[in-house]
Structures are given as C-alpha cells and as structure tokens.
C-alpha cells in the first residue's frame, strides 16, 4: 500500500509508510470509538426498555384495579 502511495503522491518510501500507518491508526481509533459508542447506546436502550416495561406494568395494574372497583351508579353523588 505504501508503494502505491509513494508512486501516486511522489513521496519518499519512508514518508509513504508513515502516511499509511497514520491512516491505519486513525481508522483503528475511529473503529474503537464507534465500538464504545455502540456499547453505551445498547446499555441505555436496555435500561430505557426496562423502565418502560416497569411503567407499563404499573399502569396496567392501576387500570385493572380501577376497572374492577368502578361503580357507575355511585359516580357523581
């Protein structure tokens, strides 16, 4: 790869090697940052889904209680 860079850019072989290594290191750093961001995102999504499920279960429990104990003849008196 460094030979192709050296030929196309007119750089010396040592400079081309350095440029190729710099690009590879930048790509590795970007990949590592993307991996970390994906891991954080998956943890937050899991937490939000669990909180949503808990809230839905509480709402269903409360709704069932209201349904079972509702007396339409008693309302408004």
C-alpha positions in Angstrom: 0.0 0.0 0.0 2.8 2.4 0.9 4.4 1.8 -2.6 1.1 2.8 -4.3 1.0 6.0 -2.1 4.7 6.7 -2.9 4.1 6.4 -6.6 0.9 8.4 -6.8 1.9 11.2 -4.5 5.6 11.4 -5.2 6.6 11.0 -1.6 9.6 9.0 -0.4 9.0 5.4 0.7 9.6 6.4 4.3 7.0 9.2 4.1 4.6 7.0 2.4 5.0 4.3 5.0 4.4 6.9 7.7 1.3 8.2 5.9 -0.2 4.7 5.5 0.5 3.9 9.2 -1.1 7.2 10.3 -4.3 6.4 8.3 -4.4 2.9 9.7 -4.1 4.3 13.2 -6.8 6.9 12.6 -9.1 4.1 11.3 -8.4 2.0 14.3 -9.2 4.9 16.6 -12.4 5.6 14.8 -13.4 2.0 15.0 -12.7 1.8 18.7 -14.7 5.0 19.3 -17.6 3.6 17.3 -17.5 0.3 19.3 -17.6 2.2 22.6 -20.5 4.4 21.4 -22.4 1.3 20.3 -21.9 -0.4 23.7 -23.1 2.7 25.6 -26.1 3.0 23.3 -27.1 -0.6 23.8 -26.8 -0.2 27.6 -29.0 2.9 27.6 -31.6 1.3 25.3 -31.8 -1.7 27.5 -32.3 0.5 30.6 -35.0 2.5 28.9 -36.8 -0.6 27.7 -36.8 -2.0 31.3 -38.1 1.3 32.7 -40.8 1.4 30.0 -41.8 -2.2 30.8 -42.0 -1.3 34.5 -44.1 1.8 33.9 -46.4 -0.2 31.6 -46.9 -2.9 34.3 -47.7 -0.3 36.9 -50.2 1.4 34.6 -51.8 -2.0 33.8 -52.1 -2.8 37.5 -53.7 0.5 38.2 -56.0 0.2 35.3 -57.1 -3.2 36.3 -57.8 -2.0 39.9 -59.9 0.9 38.5 -61.8 -1.4 36.2 -62.6 -4.0 38.9 -63.6 -1.4 41.5 -65.5 1.1 39.3 -69.1 1.7 40.3 -71.0 3.7 37.7 -74.1 4.2 39.8 -72.0 5.8 42.6 -70.3 8.4 40.4 -71.3 12.0 40.9 -73.1 11.6 44.3 
